Amino acid sequence: RQLAQKTSQNANDIGTDIERLAEEIRKVAQYIEEQSLEVGTLTGLLSELEGSSGMTAGTSQRTRQLADTLVGLTK
């Protein structure tokens, strides 16, 4: 009888430990998901910055061409 009680208690303890472990795994999974979403947001921002940089480079090139044209007209 004592063995049965001890076995039952051990089974309950194992069940509790498994529940705690499962909860911690859920927390880690949620944290990873949040980080993944944030990385996605950062990737989008970097893409926008890259596009903006490309437009800035184009504007700079056109401005230089215009300046060269104006300098040519004044000579």
FENQUISUL-V124683 format. One record per residue. N is the residue number from 1. RES is the residue in three letters. SS is DSSP state (A for helix, B for strand, O for the rest). PHI is phi as a letter, one per 40 degrees, with the letter a starting at -180 (999 if undefined). D_FIRST is the distance of its C-alpha to the first C-alpha in Angstrom with 1 decimal. Layout:
N:RES:SS:PHI:D_FIRST
N:RES:SS:PHI:D_FIRST
This chain:
1:ARG:O:999:0.0
2:GLN:A:c:3.8
3:LEU:A:c:5.3
4:ALA:A:c:5.1
5:GLN:A:c:6.3
6:LYS:A:c:8.6
7:THR:A:c:9.8
8:SER:A:c:10.5
9:GLN:A:c:12.3
10:ASN:A:c:14.2
11:ALA:A:c:15.2
12:ASN:A:c:16.5
13:ASP:A:c:18.3
14:ILE:A:c:19.8
15:GLY:A:c:21.0
16:THR:A:c:22.6
17:ASP:A:c:24.3
18:ILE:A:c:25.6
19:GLU:A:c:27.0
20:ARG:A:c:28.7
21:LEU:A:c:30.1
22:ALA:A:c:31.4
23:GLU:A:c:33.1
24:GLU:A:c:34.8
25:ILE:A:c:35.9
26:ARG:A:c:37.4
27:LYS:A:c:39.2
28:VAL:A:c:40.7
29:ALA:A:c:41.8
30:GLN:A:c:43.5
31:TYR:A:c:45.2
32:ILE:A:c:46.4
33:GLU:A:c:47.7
34:GLU:A:c:49.6
35:GLN:A:c:51.1
36:SER:A:c:52.1
37:LEU:A:c:53.9
38:GLU:A:c:55.6
39:VAL:A:c:56.8
40:GLY:A:c:58.2
41:THR:A:c:60.1
42:LEU:A:c:61.4
43:THR:A:c:62.5
44:GLY:A:c:64.4
45:LEU:A:c:66.1
46:LEU:A:c:67.1
47:SER:A:c:68.6
48:GLU:A:c:70.6
49:LEU:A:c:71.8
50:GLU:A:c:72.9
51:GLY:A:c:74.8
52:SER:A:c:76.4
53:SER:A:c:77.3
54:GLY:A:c:79.0
55:MET:A:c:81.0
56:THR:A:c:82.0
57:ALA:A:c:83.1
58:GLY:A:c:85.2
59:THR:A:c:86.7
60:SER:A:c:87.6
61:GLN:A:c:89.2
62:ARG:A:c:91.3
63:THR:A:c:92.3
64:ARG:A:c:93.5
65:GLN:A:c:95.4
66:LEU:A:c:97.0
67:ALA:A:c:97.9
68:ASP:A:c:99.4
69:THR:A:c:101.4
70:LEU:A:c:102.7
71:VAL:A:c:103.6
72:GLY:A:c:105.5
73:LEU:A:c:107.4
74:THR:A:c:108.5
75:LYS:O:c:110.0
